[in-house]
Amino acid sequence: MGTVFSFDVRSPRTPEITVALARAVAWLHRVDRVFSPYRDDSQISRLARGEIDVAGCDPDVADVLRRCDELEHETGGAFSATAAGRLDPSGLVKGWAIERASAILHDAGARDHCVNGGGDIQLRGGAAPGEPWRIGLADPADPAALAAVVTGTDLAVATSGTAERGHHIVDPRTGRPATALASLTLVGRHLTEVDALATAAFVMGDEAREWASARPGVEAFAVAPDRTRWWTPGFERLALLPAAPGVPGPS
């Protein structure tokens, strides 16, 4: 899927967990073969070229595209599987694939683990007995610095922004790159939802502040191009927020 995946398992290693790790890796490779827009032979690439139809694809394709359509409606068009003019449901697929890989580990007894796909993270349990996970959010203006640190257990954390690939996120409503924010992080419980909604919220720009505040179970943290920041009120319960110039505080 054009990125790096990693597993951090803190539960005692058992034969069942070792087998589950192999299954989780195999699952991610299967998702890549079916959904990757970077592979000419993936089912999504072939579907986009009209070589096959949805009925000729893996059943997961129809489910993913249906959920993409639902999210497009829920976000007023800020999320779309065709945002850049071609079929690419990656905005949903990556989080969905990571959450499923996490479930494979959890069901095998790995109650405390982290699955990270290109900085989008599903956390289960804690980092150690009685200790929460700590996830640093990179400052988009200085990748060596942190804009905040998210702490907690059983969380999903997803960030959309310009730090790694520049202005690559397209606003489906205009066809132009979204530039109102430098980064937008959403924190919730399920990465399938959080990852896709982070893309939509980034496209919304400052409108995402009110939208995220009104969405149950989701908190947001954003950095603007001028390095000012805003966050939803509940985000303070989850994060350490270092001081920065022009920080207006929660909305």
C-alpha positions as semicolon CSV with decimal commas, in nm:
position;residue;x (nm);y (nm);z (nm)
1;M;0,000;0,000;0,000
2;G;0,296;0,230;-0,052
3;T;0,396;0,248;0,315
4;V;0,564;0,058;0,599
5;F;0,377;-0,152;0,858
6;S;0,509;-0,255;1,198
7;F;0,392;-0,461;1,495
8;D;0,480;-0,398;1,860
9;V;0,351;-0,683;2,077
10;R;0,390;-0,633;2,452
11;S;0,197;-0,945;2,562
12;P;0,410;-1,250;2,648
13;R;0,491;-1,433;2,327
14;T;0,309;-1,762;2,285
15;P;0,295;-2,005;1,992
16;E;-0,058;-1,880;1,922
17;I;0,062;-1,520;1,900
18;T;0,351;-1,618;1,672
19;V;0,104;-1,785;1,436
20;A;-0,126;-1,482;1,459
21;L;0,157;-1,247;1,361
22;A;0,215;-1,453;1,048
23;R;-0,160;-1,446;0,974
24;A;-0,174;-1,070;1,025
25;V;0,117;-1,015;0,786
26;A;-0,043;-1,247;0,530
27;W;-0,369;-1,050;0,566
28;L;-0,192;-0,721;0,492
29;H;-0,028;-0,870;0,183
30;R;-0,367;-0,995;0,067
31;V;-0,517;-0,648;0,112
32;D;-0,228;-0,506;-0,089
33;R;-0,290;-0,750;-0,374
34;V;-0,659;-0,662;-0,384
35;F;-0,666;-0,289;-0,304
36;S;-0,330;-0,126;-0,373
37;P;-0,350;0,156;-0,630
38;Y;0,028;0,126;-0,663
39;R;0,001;-0,221;-0,822
40;D;-0,116;-0,248;-1,181
41;D;-0,236;-0,603;-1,114
42;S;-0,446;-0,526;-0,805
43;Q;-0,819;-0,573;-0,834
44;I;-0,878;-0,204;-0,760
45;S;-0,643;-0,099;-1,042
46;R;-0,809;-0,343;-1,281
47;L;-1,154;-0,225;-1,170
48;A;-1,052;0,137;-1,228
49;R;-0,942;0,048;-1,583
50;G;-1,271;-0,131;-1,652
51;E;-1,107;-0,471;-1,696
52;I;-1,332;-0,629;-1,431
53;D;-1,649;-0,529;-1,251
54;V;-1,727;-0,533;-0,878
55;A;-1,894;-0,873;-0,908
56;G;-1,566;-1,014;-1,037
57;C;-1,369;-0,883;-0,738
58;D;-1,307;-1,015;-0,390
59;P;-1,626;-0,969;-0,180
60;D;-1,438;-0,723;0,042
61;V;-1,422;-0,479;-0,252
62;A;-1,799;-0,433;-0,261
63;D;-1,809;-0,387;0,118
64;V;-1,529;-0,129;0,113
65;L;-1,680;0,070;-0,175
66;R;-2,019;0,068;-0,002
67;R;-1,861;0,207;0,315
68;C;-1,677;0,470;0,109
69;D;-2,008;0,581;-0,038
70;E;-2,156;0,605;0,314
71;L;-1,862;0,815;0,433
72;E;-1,893;1,045;0,134
73;H;-2,252;1,111;0,239
74;E;-2,164;1,147;0,610
75;T;-1,889;1,401;0,539
76;G;-2,074;1,609;0,281
77;G;-1,835;1,496;0,008
78;A;-1,513;1,569;0,199
79;F;-1,426;1,199;0,171
80;S;-1,442;1,016;-0,161
81;A;-1,295;0,701;-0,309
82;T;-1,243;0,896;-0,633
83;A;-1,101;1,219;-0,488
84;A;-0,816;1,248;-0,737
85;G;-1,026;1,152;-1,038
86;R;-0,951;0,781;-1,018
87;L;-1,074;0,496;-0,803
88;D;-0,864;0,482;-0,487
89;P;-1,030;0,373;-0,160
90;S;-0,697;0,382;0,027
91;G;-0,833;0,648;0,262
92;L;-1,053;0,377;0,413
93;V;-0,863;0,060;0,329
94;K;-0,545;0,124;0,525
95;G;-0,721;0,184;0,857
96;W;-0,958;-0,106;0,791
97;A;-0,667;-0,340;0,714
98;I;-0,473;-0,232;1,023
99;E;-0,773;-0,274;1,252
100;R;-0,837;-0,623;1,112
101;A;-0,470;-0,718;1,164
102;S;-0,499;-0,593;1,522
103;A;-0,810;-0,807;1,575
104;I;-0,620;-1,115;1,455
105;L;-0,354;-1,054;1,721
106;H;-0,604;-0,972;1,994
107;D;-0,808;-1,286;1,928
108;A;-0,490;-1,494;1,962
109;G;-0,419;-1,354;2,308
110;A;-0,202;-1,051;2,227
111;R;-0,406;-0,815;2,446
112;D;-0,135;-0,547;2,452
113;H;-0,006;-0,445;2,111
114;C;0,032;-0,170;1,854
115;V;-0,011;-0,204;1,477
116;N;0,130;0,092;1,285
117;G;0,078;0,151;0,916
118;G;0,253;0,463;0,794
119;G;0,180;0,647;1,119
120;D;-0,183;0,539;1,145
121;I;-0,210;0,329;1,458
122;Q;-0,439;0,080;1,628
123;L;-0,356;0,030;1,995
124;R;-0,488;-0,247;2,217
125;G;-0,432;-0,271;2,590
126;G;-0,134;-0,083;2,730
127;A;0,238;-0,049;2,676
128;A;0,305;-0,232;3,006
129;P;0,097;-0,335;3,308
130;G;-0,070;-0,019;3,433
131;E;0,100;0,199;3,171
132;P;-0,072;0,366;2,874
133;W;0,070;0,387;2,527
134;R;0,237;0,716;2,433
135;I;0,214;0,820;2,068
136;G;0,406;1,125;1,949
137;L;0,246;1,349;1,686
138;A;0,510;1,499;1,459
139;D;0,523;1,874;1,411
140;P;0,458;1,917;1,035
141;A;0,701;2,211;1,026
142;D;0,976;2,018;1,204
143;P;0,962;1,638;1,177
144;A;1,224;1,610;1,453
145;A;0,986;1,780;1,699
146;L;0,654;1,673;1,849
147;A;0,339;1,881;1,834
148;A;0,170;1,669;2,103
149;V;0,178;1,326;2,266
150;V;-0,135;1,112;2,279
151;T;-0,162;0,878;2,578
152;G;-0,412;0,605;2,653
153;T;-0,521;0,245;2,604
154;D;-0,733;0,084;2,333
155;L;-0,705;0,382;2,100
156;A;-0,690;0,447;1,727
157;V;-0,477;0,741;1,608
158;A;-0,468;0,868;1,250
159;T;-0,299;1,175;1,102
160;S;-0,345;1,335;0,762
161;G;-0,112;1,611;0,650
162;T;0,163;1,751;0,434
163;A;0,476;1,654;0,629
164;E;0,565;1,338;0,433
165;R;0,420;1,391;0,083
166;G;0,338;1,761;0,057
167;H;-0,007;1,873;-0,060
168;H;-0,119;1,532;-0,185
169;I;-0,470;1,524;-0,034
170;V;-0,729;1,644;-0,283
171;D;-1,057;1,804;-0,184
172;P;-1,314;1,596;-0,378
173;R;-1,551;1,893;-0,379
174;T;-1,310;2,120;-0,572
175;G;-1,056;1,886;-0,731
176;R;-0,776;2,095;-0,578
177;P;-0,525;2,009;-0,302
178;A;-0,645;2,082;0,051
179;T;-0,417;2,351;0,197
180;A;-0,601;2,503;0,495
181;L;-0,422;2,277;0,747
182;A;-0,071;2,137;0,778
183;S;-0,186;1,832;0,976
184;L;-0,499;1,693;1,135
185;T;-0,502;1,405;1,386
186;L;-0,812;1,218;1,496
187;V;-0,823;0,991;1,800
188;G;-1,096;0,734;1,859
189;R;-1,138;0,361;1,916
190;H;-1,158;0,207;1,570
191;L;-0,903;0,287;1,302
192;T;-1,136;0,197;1,015
193;E;-1,346;0,498;1,104
194;V;-1,074;0,726;1,242
195;D;-0,835;0,694;0,946
196;A;-1,099;0,770;0,683
197;L;-1,246;1,056;0,884
198;A;-0,901;1,209;0,939
199;T;-0,869;1,247;0,562
200;A;-1,213;1,406;0,542
201;A;-1,145;1,638;0,837
202;F;-0,817;1,752;0,685
203;V;-1,004;1,846;0,369
204;M;-1,260;2,039;0,576
205;G;-0,990;2,267;0,718
206;D;-1,108;2,485;1,006
207;E;-1,463;2,360;0,952
208;A;-1,338;2,032;1,101
209;R;-1,319;2,194;1,443
210;E;-1,696;2,218;1,487
211;W;-1,759;1,895;1,295
212;A;-1,523;1,688;1,513
213;S;-1,650;1,847;1,835
214;A;-1,999;1,728;1,748
215;R;-1,898;1,372;1,653
216;P;-1,925;1,124;1,943
217;G;-1,617;0,919;2,027
218;V;-1,373;1,123;1,820
219;E;-1,127;1,396;1,924
220;A;-0,919;1,615;1,693
221;F;-0,590;1,804;1,701
222;A;-0,486;2,031;1,412
223;V;-0,182;2,235;1,313
224;A;-0,226;2,521;1,065
225;P;0,039;2,624;0,811
226;D;0,135;2,918;1,039
227;R;0,191;2,663;1,322
228;T;-0,108;2,776;1,528
229;R;-0,305;2,486;1,667
230;W;-0,653;2,396;1,775
231;W;-0,805;2,091;1,939
232;T;-1,140;1,963;2,054
233;P;-1,210;1,988;2,429
234;G;-1,186;1,613;2,491
235;F;-0,841;1,595;2,332
236;E;-0,685;1,742;2,646
237;R;-0,783;1,428;2,838
238;L;-0,576;1,218;2,599
239;A;-0,271;1,429;2,528
240;L;0,029;1,620;2,652
241;L;0,034;1,954;2,473
242;P;0,370;2,134;2,464
243;A;0,358;2,511;2,447
244;A;0,379;2,670;2,102
245;P;0,344;3,024;1,966
246;G;-0,010;3,127;1,880
247;V;-0,187;2,832;2,036
248;P;-0,553;2,934;2,077
249;G;-0,654;2,638;2,294
250;P;-0,949;2,405;2,259
251;S;-1,262;2,494;2,066
